[in-house]
Amino acid sequence: MLGYIVTERSELKVRELGTYNGYYCGLCKTIGRNYGQVLRKGLSYDMAFMALFLASLSESDDDIRLEHCAIHHIKKRPVLYEEPALAYAADMMMILGYENFLDDVRDGDKSKSSFTGKFLRKAYNQAAAAHGETGSAVRHSLEELYRRETEADRKIETKADYFGQVMARVFGDYAPAAGQKRVLEDFGDYLGRWIYVTDAMDDYVEDAAKHRYNPLNHEDDSRPREMVASGVEAVLYYYLGELTKAYDLLDIKKNKGIIDNVIYLGLRRKTDEVLSGKGTKENGKRSI
């Protein structure tokens, strides 16, 4: 996942922000324990949100403790423990991370080192062994997506459907929430579609300048960014509307204020920023 699932931090209560950070730091430490310290650097707030979102379907209390870590060695940070959603999110991060690594290598990204690839491949094998059906389904959908991206079809919605399938499996296969599987799949589906189109729009100018593939850009396409943005605006807001409908059907048992903040404020802000040309990559950094 790519750094687009964000909070509206100014609207979070102090306690909510502490809980949110607790999930982030808890996931970071879970990755370190389960997969080694090197891969902690790939953590994003997207995956922390997924852990918090899936954990919200359980009534168990959050066990958050204040601890030091290698990065924050002076001031203690909140860290969540004893939460199954953390381990699941770490596993999914390895599966998605390795697939993304392979995609970058396939696209000729020479910045991807074989050193990182070795760690990711080992982590992927471990995660896929624990979630065989999910890993296979994710790879199948991504292979179909890559095949579609080589075809002449210019309709980005068709390609976004495949990344929707990926995220539908990632959210829907969380075993502790099996009773809400169908709604979780719907939520993940539209979130995945939104991520795919948002990323394509965010990358549009840079990809065109560097002659890289982008599902919104084509060899004979010289449309300005504003025209492209106007063409995908309705699509993005449709996806937001559908994922919101699915979210409203879920039985959220805790941390609803944080999730509401992301769904109703953070995702909309990120959509507006990307459509207006103020997205993360055009600012030269990832926003959290």
LONUNU-672308 format. One record per residue (C-alpha): residue number from 1; residue in three letters; z, x, y. Coordinates in steps of 0.02 Angstrom, whole numbers, plus 32768, in hexadecimal, padded with zeros to 4 digits. Each point is the difference from the previous one (the first is absolute). Example, Ala and Ser with C-alpha at 12.3 -4.5 7.8 and 13.67 -1.06 7.14 Angstrom:
@guke->1	lumlo->ALA	up->8186	east->8267	north->7F1F $
@guke->2	lumlo->SER	up->7FDF	east->8045	north->80AC $
***
This chain:
@guke->1	lumlo->MET	up->8000	east->8000	north->8000 $
@guke->2	lumlo->LEU	up->7FD2	east->803E	north->80AB $
@guke->3	lumlo->GLY	up->8088	east->7FE9	north->8081 $
@guke->4	lumlo->TYR	up->7FD0	east->7F56	north->8047 $
@guke->5	lumlo->ILE	up->8094	east->7F98	north->7FC3 $
@guke->6	lumlo->VAL	up->8078	east->8015	north->8091 $
@guke->7	lumlo->THR	up->8095	east->7FAE	north->8050 $
@guke->8	lumlo->GLU	up->8014	east->7FC8	north->80B3 $
@guke->9	lumlo->ARG	up->8096	east->8072	north->8014 $
@guke->10	lumlo->SER	up->8039	east->7FBF	north->80A8 $
@guke->11	lumlo->GLU	up->801C	east->7F56	north->7FAF $
@guke->12	lumlo->LEU	up->8069	east->803F	north->7F6E $
@guke->13	lumlo->LYS	up->80BD	east->7FF3	north->8007 $
@guke->14	lumlo->VAL	up->8060	east->80A3	north->7FEE $
@guke->15	lumlo->ARG	up->803D	east->7FD1	north->7F53 $
@guke->16	lumlo->GLU	up->7F50	east->7FCF	north->7FCA $
@guke->17	lumlo->LEU	up->7FBC	east->80A7	north->803B $
@guke->18	lumlo->GLY	up->8086	east->8058	north->7F9B $
@guke->19	lumlo->THR	up->7FD1	east->7F9E	north->7F64 $
@guke->20	lumlo->TYR	up->7F47	east->8022	north->801C $
@guke->21	lumlo->ASN	up->8022	east->80BB	north->8012 $
@guke->22	lumlo->GLY	up->8070	east->7FF6	north->7F66 $
@guke->23	lumlo->TYR	up->7F6D	east->7FC4	north->7F98 $
@guke->24	lumlo->TYR	up->7F90	east->8089	north->8047 $
@guke->25	lumlo->CYS	up->807D	east->808B	north->7FDD $
@guke->26	lumlo->GLY	up->8030	east->7FB3	north->7F59 $
@guke->27	lumlo->LEU	up->7F4A	east->8000	north->7FCB $
@guke->28	lumlo->CYS	up->7FEB	east->80B3	north->803C $
@guke->29	lumlo->LYS	up->8092	east->803A	north->7F95 $
@guke->30	lumlo->THR	up->7FC4	east->7F99	north->7F6C $
@guke->31	lumlo->ILE	up->7F57	east->8058	north->8008 $
@guke->32	lumlo->GLY	up->8059	east->80A8	north->8005 $
@guke->33	lumlo->ARG	up->8069	east->7FD7	north->7F68 $
@guke->34	lumlo->ASN	up->7F74	east->7FB3	north->7F9A $
@guke->35	lumlo->TYR	up->7F68	east->8066	north->8034 $
@guke->36	lumlo->GLY	up->803B	east->809E	north->8058 $
@guke->37	lumlo->GLN	up->8019	east->8034	north->80B4 $
@guke->38	lumlo->VAL	up->7F4B	east->8029	north->8029 $
@guke->39	lumlo->LEU	up->7FC4	east->7F4D	north->7FF4 $
@guke->40	lumlo->ARG	up->8083	east->7FBD	north->8077 $
@guke->41	lumlo->LYS	up->7F8E	east->8035	north->808F $
@guke->42	lumlo->GLY	up->7F86	east->7F74	north->7FD2 $
@guke->43	lumlo->LEU	up->807E	east->7F76	north->8024 $
@guke->44	lumlo->SER	up->7FCC	east->7F7B	north->807E $
@guke->45	lumlo->TYR	up->8056	east->7F6A	north->804C $
@guke->46	lumlo->ASP	up->7F81	east->7F96	north->7FA1 $
@guke->47	lumlo->MET	up->8052	east->802B	north->7F5B $
@guke->48	lumlo->ALA	up->80AF	east->7FED	north->8048 $
@guke->49	lumlo->PHE	up->7FCD	east->7F51	north->8036 $
@guke->50	lumlo->MET	up->7FC2	east->7FD8	north->7F52 $
@guke->51	lumlo->ALA	up->80A6	east->8036	north->7FB6 $
@guke->52	lumlo->LEU	up->8061	east->7F99	north->807F $
@guke->53	lumlo->PHE	up->7F8C	east->7F6B	north->7FE8 $
@guke->54	lumlo->LEU	up->8010	east->7FFE	north->7F42 $
@guke->55	lumlo->ALA	up->80BB	east->8020	north->8007 $
@guke->56	lumlo->SER	up->8013	east->7F68	north->8072 $
@guke->57	lumlo->LEU	up->7FD9	east->7F90	north->7F6B $
@guke->58	lumlo->SER	up->80A6	east->8033	north->7FB0 $
@guke->59	lumlo->GLU	up->80AD	east->7FC7	north->8034 $
@guke->60	lumlo->SER	up->8052	east->80A9	north->7FDF $
@guke->61	lumlo->ASP	up->8056	east->8051	north->8094 $
@guke->62	lumlo->ASP	up->7FB3	east->809B	north->804E $
@guke->63	lumlo->ASP	up->8066	east->809B	north->7FD3 $
@guke->64	lumlo->ILE	up->7FE3	east->806A	north->809B $
@guke->65	lumlo->ARG	up->805D	east->80A4	north->8019 $
@guke->66	lumlo->LEU	up->7FFE	east->8080	north->808C $
@guke->67	lumlo->GLU	up->7FC2	east->80AB	north->7FC7 $
@guke->68	lumlo->HIS	up->7FB3	east->80A1	north->803B $
@guke->69	lumlo->CYS	up->7F57	east->803C	north->7FC4 $
@guke->70	lumlo->ALA	up->7F95	east->809C	north->8013 $
@guke->71	lumlo->ILE	up->7FA8	east->7FB9	north->809A $
@guke->72	lumlo->HIS	up->8095	east->7FA8	north->8050 $
@guke->73	lumlo->HIS	up->8085	east->8081	north->7FD9 $
@guke->74	lumlo->ILE	up->8069	east->7FE4	north->809D $
@guke->75	lumlo->LYS	up->800E	east->7F44	north->8011 $
@guke->76	lumlo->LYS	up->801A	east->7F94	north->7F67 $
@guke->77	lumlo->ARG	up->7F7B	east->7F7E	north->7FD9 $
@guke->78	lumlo->PRO	up->800D	east->7F59	north->7FA3 $
@guke->79	lumlo->VAL	up->7FC4	east->800F	north->7F4C $
@guke->80	lumlo->LEU	up->7FEB	east->7F6E	north->7F86 $
@guke->81	lumlo->TYR	up->8035	east->8014	north->7F4B $
@guke->82	lumlo->GLU	up->7FFE	east->7F98	north->7F60 $
@guke->83	lumlo->GLU	up->7F64	east->7F9D	north->802C $
@guke->84	lumlo->PRO	up->7F77	east->7FE8	north->7F7B $
@guke->85	lumlo->ALA	up->7F7C	east->7FE0	north->8085 $
@guke->86	lumlo->LEU	up->8011	east->80B5	north->803C $
@guke->87	lumlo->ALA	up->7FCD	east->8047	north->7F58 $
@guke->88	lumlo->TYR	up->7F70	east->7F84	north->7FF2 $
@guke->89	lumlo->ALA	up->7FC2	east->802A	north->80B0 $
@guke->90	lumlo->ALA	up->800A	east->80BA	north->7FD7 $
@guke->91	lumlo->ASP	up->7F98	east->7FE4	north->7F62 $
@guke->92	lumlo->MET	up->7F7D	east->7F9A	north->805F $
@guke->93	lumlo->MET	up->7FFA	east->8085	north->8086 $
@guke->94	lumlo->MET	up->7FD1	east->8081	north->7F7C $
@guke->95	lumlo->ILE	up->7F79	east->7F91	north->7FB5 $
@guke->96	lumlo->LEU	up->7FB4	east->7FD3	north->80A9 $
@guke->97	lumlo->GLY	up->8017	east->80AF	north->8044 $
@guke->98	lumlo->TYR	up->7FA1	east->8054	north->7F74 $
@guke->99	lumlo->GLU	up->7F73	east->7F81	north->8008 $
@guke->100	lumlo->ASN	up->7FF4	east->801E	north->80BC $
@guke->101	lumlo->PHE	up->7FFD	east->80BC	north->7FE1 $
@guke->102	lumlo->LEU	up->7F6F	east->7FEC	north->7F86 $
@guke->103	lumlo->ASP	up->7FA3	east->7F94	north->807D $
@guke->104	lumlo->ASP	up->8015	east->8083	north->8089 $
@guke->105	lumlo->VAL	up->7FC1	east->8089	north->7F8C $
@guke->106	lumlo->ARG	up->7F6E	east->7F92	north->7FCD $
@guke->107	lumlo->ASP	up->7FD5	east->7FEC	north->80B8 $
@guke->108	lumlo->GLY	up->7FFE	east->80BD	north->8018 $
@guke->109	lumlo->ASP	up->80A6	east->8015	north->805B $
@guke->110	lumlo->LYS	up->801C	east->80BB	north->7FEF $
@guke->111	lumlo->SER	up->80AF	east->7FF5	north->804B $
@guke->112	lumlo->LYS	up->8040	east->7FBC	north->7F5B $
@guke->113	lumlo->SER	up->8047	east->8092	north->7F9F $
@guke->114	lumlo->SER	up->7FFF	east->8014	north->7F44 $
@guke->115	lumlo->PHE	up->80B9	east->802C	north->8010 $
@guke->116	lumlo->THR	up->8029	east->7F50	north->8040 $
@guke->117	lumlo->GLY	up->7F8A	east->7FB6	north->7F80 $
@guke->118	lumlo->LYS	up->8060	east->804F	north->7F70 $
@guke->119	lumlo->PHE	up->80A4	east->7FB3	north->803A $
@guke->120	lumlo->LEU	up->7FAF	east->7F57	north->801E $
@guke->121	lumlo->ARG	up->7FA8	east->7FFF	north->7F58 $
@guke->122	lumlo->LYS	up->80A2	east->8025	north->7FA4 $
@guke->123	lumlo->ALA	up->805B	east->7F79	north->8064 $
@guke->124	lumlo->TYR	up->7F73	east->7F85	north->7FE2 $
@guke->125	lumlo->ASN	up->8007	east->801C	north->7F44 $
@guke->126	lumlo->GLN	up->80BB	east->7FE1	north->8002 $
@guke->127	lumlo->ALA	up->7FF3	east->7F61	north->8068 $
@guke->128	lumlo->ALA	up->7F6A	east->7FBE	north->7F9F $
@guke->129	lumlo->ALA	up->805E	east->801B	north->7F5C $
@guke->130	lumlo->ALA	up->8089	east->7F8E	north->8042 $
@guke->131	lumlo->HIS	up->7F86	east->7F7F	north->8048 $
@guke->132	lumlo->GLY	up->7F68	east->800E	north->7F91 $
@guke->133	lumlo->GLU	up->7FB1	east->7F57	north->8022 $
@guke->134	lumlo->THR	up->801D	east->800D	north->80BB $
@guke->135	lumlo->GLY	up->7FB7	east->80B0	north->8007 $
@guke->136	lumlo->SER	up->7F67	east->7FCC	north->7F9C $
@guke->137	lumlo->ALA	up->7FE3	east->7F65	north->806C $
@guke->138	lumlo->VAL	up->8011	east->8065	north->80A0 $
@guke->139	lumlo->ARG	up->7F83	east->8083	north->7FC4 $
@guke->140	lumlo->HIS	up->7F84	east->7F7A	north->7FC7 $
@guke->141	lumlo->SER	up->8005	east->7FA5	north->80A7 $
@guke->142	lumlo->LEU	up->7FED	east->80A3	north->8061 $
@guke->143	lumlo->GLU	up->7F6D	east->8037	north->7F95 $
@guke->144	lumlo->GLU	up->7FAD	east->7F59	north->8026 $
@guke->145	lumlo->LEU	up->8026	east->801A	north->80B8 $
@guke->146	lumlo->TYR	up->7FB2	east->80AE	north->7FFF $
@guke->147	lumlo->ARG	up->7F66	east->7FB9	north->7FA8 $
@guke->148	lumlo->ARG	up->7FF0	east->7F77	north->8083 $
@guke->149	lumlo->GLU	up->8010	east->8080	north->808B $
@guke->150	lumlo->THR	up->7F61	east->8055	north->7FC2 $
@guke->151	lumlo->GLU	up->7F9D	east->7F5F	north->8007 $
@guke->152	lumlo->ALA	up->7FA0	east->7FBA	north->8093 $
@guke->153	lumlo->ASP	up->806F	east->7F66	north->8015 $
@guke->154	lumlo->ARG	up->8042	east->8005	north->80B2 $
@guke->155	lumlo->LYS	up->8080	east->7F76	north->7FEC $
@guke->156	lumlo->ILE	up->80A8	east->8057	north->800D $
@guke->157	lumlo->GLU	up->805C	east->7F68	north->7FBB $
@guke->158	lumlo->THR	up->7FAF	east->801E	north->7F56 $
@guke->159	lumlo->LYS	up->8044	east->80B1	north->7FFA $
@guke->160	lumlo->ALA	up->80AA	east->7FCE	north->8045 $
@guke->161	lumlo->ASP	up->8013	east->7F88	north->7F6E $
@guke->162	lumlo->TYR	up->8010	east->8093	north->7F88 $
@guke->163	lumlo->PHE	up->808C	east->8053	north->8062 $
@guke->164	lumlo->GLY	up->804F	east->7F54	north->8005 $
@guke->165	lumlo->GLN	up->7FFC	east->8001	north->7F41 $
@guke->166	lumlo->VAL	up->8058	east->80A9	north->8001 $
@guke->167	lumlo->MET	up->808F	east->7FC4	north->806D $
@guke->168	lumlo->ALA	up->800C	east->7F5B	north->7FA3 $
@guke->169	lumlo->ARG	up->8028	east->8061	north->7F61 $
@guke->170	lumlo->VAL	up->8078	east->8077	north->8059 $
@guke->171	lumlo->PHE	up->8067	east->7F72	north->8049 $
@guke->172	lumlo->GLY	up->7FE9	east->7F84	north->7F72 $
@guke->173	lumlo->ASP	up->802F	east->8076	north->7F73 $
@guke->174	lumlo->TYR	up->80B2	east->801D	north->803D $
@guke->175	lumlo->ALA	up->805C	east->7FC4	north->7F66 $
@guke->176	lumlo->PRO	up->80A7	east->7FCA	north->804F $
@guke->177	lumlo->ALA	up->7FA0	east->7F81	north->8069 $
@guke->178	lumlo->ALA	up->7F95	east->7FBB	north->7F72 $
@guke->179	lumlo->GLY	up->8032	east->7F4E	north->802E $
@guke->180	lumlo->GLN	up->7FA1	east->8010	north->80A4 $
@guke->181	lumlo->LYS	up->7F6E	east->8066	north->7FBB $
@guke->182	lumlo->ARG	up->7F73	east->7F8D	north->8037 $
@guke->183	lumlo->VAL	up->803A	east->7FF8	north->80B5 $
@guke->184	lumlo->LEU	up->8020	east->80BB	north->8004 $
@guke->185	lumlo->GLU	up->7F4E	east->801C	north->7FC3 $
@guke->186	lumlo->ASP	up->7FBD	east->7F92	north->808C $
@guke->187	lumlo->PHE	up->8068	east->805C	north->8080 $
@guke->188	lumlo->GLY	up->7FC9	east->80AB	north->7FBF $
@guke->189	lumlo->ASP	up->7F4B	east->7FC8	north->7FF7 $
@guke->190	lumlo->TYR	up->7FF2	east->7FD2	north->80B7 $
@guke->191	lumlo->LEU	up->806B	east->8092	north->8038 $
@guke->192	lumlo->GLY	up->7F8A	east->8074	north->7FA3 $
@guke->193	lumlo->ARG	up->7F67	east->7FB2	north->8050 $
@guke->194	lumlo->TRP	up->8051	east->800F	north->80AB $
@guke->195	lumlo->ILE	up->8029	east->80B8	north->7FE2 $
@guke->196	lumlo->TYR	up->7F4E	east->8027	north->7FC8 $
@guke->197	lumlo->VAL	up->7FAB	east->7FB1	north->8098 $
@guke->198	lumlo->THR	up->8084	east->8042	north->8079 $
@guke->199	lumlo->ASP	up->7FE7	east->80B1	north->7FC0 $
@guke->200	lumlo->ALA	up->7F43	east->7FF1	north->800C $
@guke->201	lumlo->MET	up->800D	east->7FC2	north->80B4 $
@guke->202	lumlo->ASP	up->807C	east->8088	north->802D $
@guke->203	lumlo->ASP	up->7F8D	east->8086	north->7FB8 $
@guke->204	lumlo->TYR	up->7F5E	east->7FB8	north->8045 $
@guke->205	lumlo->VAL	up->7FE3	east->8074	north->8095 $
@guke->206	lumlo->GLU	up->803A	east->809F	north->7FA9 $
@guke->207	lumlo->ASP	up->7F9B	east->7FDD	north->7F63 $
@guke->208	lumlo->ALA	up->7F63	east->7FDB	north->8065 $
@guke->209	lumlo->ALA	up->8013	east->80A2	north->8063 $
@guke->210	lumlo->LYS	up->8018	east->8067	north->7F62 $
@guke->211	lumlo->HIS	up->7F7B	east->7FA2	north->7F9C $
@guke->212	lumlo->ARG	up->807D	east->7FC9	north->7F7D $
@guke->213	lumlo->TYR	up->7FF9	east->7F62	north->7F9A $
@guke->214	lumlo->ASN	up->8053	east->7F67	north->804C $
@guke->215	lumlo->PRO	up->7FE9	east->7F4F	north->7FBD $
@guke->216	lumlo->LEU	up->7FE2	east->7FC6	north->80B4 $
@guke->217	lumlo->ASN	up->7F83	east->8088	north->802A $
@guke->218	lumlo->HIS	up->7F50	east->8019	north->7FBE $
@guke->219	lumlo->GLU	up->7F75	east->807F	north->8015 $
@guke->220	lumlo->ASP	up->7F9E	east->7F94	north->807A $
@guke->221	lumlo->ASP	up->809B	east->7FBA	north->8055 $
@guke->222	lumlo->SER	up->801C	east->8031	north->80B5 $
@guke->223	lumlo->ARG	up->8070	east->7F70	north->8033 $
@guke->224	lumlo->PRO	up->808C	east->802A	north->807A $
@guke->225	lumlo->ARG	up->80B1	east->7FF6	north->7FBF $
@guke->226	lumlo->GLU	up->8026	east->7F65	north->8068 $
@guke->227	lumlo->MET	up->7F73	east->7F9F	north->7FAD $
@guke->228	lumlo->VAL	up->803B	east->8031	north->7F52 $
@guke->229	lumlo->ALA	up->80B2	east->7FD0	north->802D $
@guke->230	lumlo->SER	up->7FCB	east->7F53	north->803A $
@guke->231	lumlo->GLY	up->7FA7	east->7FE9	north->7F59 $
@guke->232	lumlo->VAL	up->809B	east->8023	north->7F96 $
@guke->233	lumlo->GLU	up->8085	east->7FB1	north->806F $
@guke->234	lumlo->ALA	up->7FF5	east->7F55	north->7FAE $
@guke->235	lumlo->VAL	up->8002	east->8050	north->7F53 $
@guke->236	lumlo->LEU	up->809F	east->8062	north->8024 $
@guke->237	lumlo->TYR	up->805B	east->7F6A	north->8048 $
@guke->238	lumlo->TYR	up->7FC8	east->7F95	north->7F6D $
@guke->239	lumlo->TYR	up->804D	east->807E	north->7F88 $
@guke->240	lumlo->LEU	up->80A0	east->8002	north->8067 $
@guke->241	lumlo->GLY	up->8006	east->7F43	north->7FFA $
@guke->242	lumlo->GLU	up->7FEA	east->7FFA	north->7F44 $
@guke->243	lumlo->LEU	up->8081	east->8086	north->7FD9 $
@guke->244	lumlo->THR	up->8079	east->7FA5	north->8073 $
@guke->245	lumlo->LYS	up->7FE5	east->7F5E	north->7F9F $
@guke->246	lumlo->ALA	up->8028	east->805B	north->7F5D $
@guke->247	lumlo->TYR	up->8099	east->8052	north->804D $
@guke->248	lumlo->ASP	up->8043	east->7F57	north->8039 $
@guke->249	lumlo->LEU	up->7FFE	east->7FC5	north->7F4A $
@guke->250	lumlo->LEU	up->806D	east->808E	north->7FC1 $
@guke->251	lumlo->ASP	up->80BA	east->7FED	north->7FE2 $
@guke->252	lumlo->ILE	up->8041	east->808D	north->806E $
@guke->253	lumlo->LYS	up->80B8	east->801F	north->7FDB $
@guke->254	lumlo->LYS	up->802B	east->808F	north->8077 $
@guke->255	lumlo->ASN	up->7FBF	east->8068	north->8092 $
@guke->256	lumlo->LYS	up->7F90	east->7F70	north->8039 $
@guke->257	lumlo->GLY	up->8014	east->8030	north->80B6 $
@guke->258	lumlo->ILE	up->7FB2	east->80AB	north->7FE1 $
@guke->259	lumlo->ILE	up->7F71	east->7FB9	north->7F9A $
@guke->260	lumlo->ASP	up->7FE0	east->7F77	north->8080 $
@guke->261	lumlo->ASN	up->7FF6	east->8088	north->8084 $
@guke->262	lumlo->VAL	up->7F79	east->805D	north->7F9F $
@guke->263	lumlo->ILE	up->7F9B	east->7F67	north->7FCD $
@guke->264	lumlo->TYR	up->8004	east->7F9F	north->80A3 $
@guke->265	lumlo->LEU	up->800A	east->808E	north->8080 $
@guke->266	lumlo->GLY	up->7FD8	east->80AB	north->7FB8 $
@guke->267	lumlo->LEU	up->7F5F	east->7FD5	north->7FA5 $
@guke->268	lumlo->ARG	up->7FBF	east->7F9C	north->8094 $
@guke->269	lumlo->ARG	up->8026	east->808F	north->8078 $
@guke->270	lumlo->LYS	up->7FA6	east->807B	north->7F8E $
@guke->271	lumlo->THR	up->7F6A	east->7F8B	north->7FF4 $
@guke->272	lumlo->ASP	up->7FF6	east->7FF1	north->80BD $
@guke->273	lumlo->GLU	up->800F	east->80BD	north->8015 $
@guke->274	lumlo->VAL	up->7F76	east->8028	north->7F85 $
@guke->275	lumlo->LEU	up->7F8B	east->7F7B	north->8046 $
@guke->276	lumlo->SER	up->801B	east->8040	north->80B1 $
@guke->277	lumlo->GLY	up->7FE1	east->80B5	north->7FD0 $
@guke->278	lumlo->LYS	up->80B6	east->8035	north->800C $
@guke->279	lumlo->GLY	up->8018	east->8016	north->7F46 $
@guke->280	lumlo->THR	up->805F	east->808D	north->7FAE $
@guke->281	lumlo->LYS	up->7F70	east->8077	north->7FE1 $
@guke->282	lumlo->GLU	up->7FB6	east->7FEB	north->80AE $
@guke->283	lumlo->ASN	up->80AA	east->8033	north->8044 $
@guke->284	lumlo->GLY	up->7FFD	east->8098	north->7F8F $
@guke->285	lumlo->LYS	up->8098	east->7FD0	north->7F9A $
@guke->286	lumlo->ARG	up->8045	east->7F80	north->7F8A $
@guke->287	lumlo->SER	up->8073	east->7F7D	north->8048 $
@guke->288	lumlo->ILE	up->809A	east->7FC4	north->7FA4 $
***
